[in-house]
Amino acid sequence: MKLFSSVNDVTDLNALVAEALQLKQNPYAHQQLGKNKTLGLVFLNPSLRTRMSTQKAGLNLGMNVMVLNMDKEGWALELQDGAIMNGSTVEHIREAAAVMGQYADIIGVRSFPGLKDRNDDYSENIFNKFVKYCGVPVVSLESATRHPLQSLADLVTIEELKTKPSPKVVLTWAPHVKALPQAVPNSFAEWMCKADVDFTIAHPKGYELCTDFTQGATITNNQGEALAGADFIYVKNWSAYEPYGKVFGGNEDWMLTNAKLKNTNNAKVMHCLPVRRNLELSDEILDGENSIVIHEAGNRVWAAQAVLKRMLENL
Ligand code: CP
């Protein structure tokens, strides 16, 4: 594997999930694979889970790991080709990415969307420029439109905890005070559409996701109807795709509560984190026995380790 940016980069989904679960059982079995190899993790935006879990995954494989918080510690990057750099940017992404490729054998990049220009965000301008200019394998640490390491960890979690062959999985929109990217729900949807699950998306009118990511999903504006019989509920806020990046206010009643779990199959509740308590998810859910959010976050290590292992095997 030379690129991990979406589910489309995975040829054998079930095998990758199985590999992640094997690594969970035996984390240090492949320490020789990463010996004298360097993982460079570049963050243009904040992170807790992705930073620490991917770092740990690299260390488990015997790699050296370097982290650059580009937003705080790096030079201000110029992205525009042909730019006359007489403003605030100091280094062009062409040189920055190429230099990083001299220091690292595999590079991870986090680059959030601006949520202003949909065409620019959905072209994955920043992430693709890193891929183009760094010259080494690249793993997405969350890009403008996708968060594949999160989605792989989510699928690993569902595979690990499911009690039937094809569980009902519901992605439900949740309230928030800010406009958030569509990367996590886009990504979760496209992974679930390829997995062996019965997948439903519930959201208020106006929050339709780009249909490129939702092919095969059942989509409804009725949360109660969607939750009926659910085995797993994935809670997440996102802003509108059209008009792009907008939030409409209201819909506070979409927050998941214990009362809403009554009609489910004692559903396990997931969230990628960070989560705003009593806005996106209630205390009673997060502190209750149906929540698996910490378990899910723990699985981020094995998802990242499975991907890095495949990249190391291909160097
Ligand atoms: N879920 C997730 O990606 O968390 P971080 O933003 O903290 O990395």
Residues whose N, C-alpha, C, O or C-beta is under 5 A from the ligand:
A	BS01	CP	P46 S47 L48 R49 T50 R51 C272 L273 P274
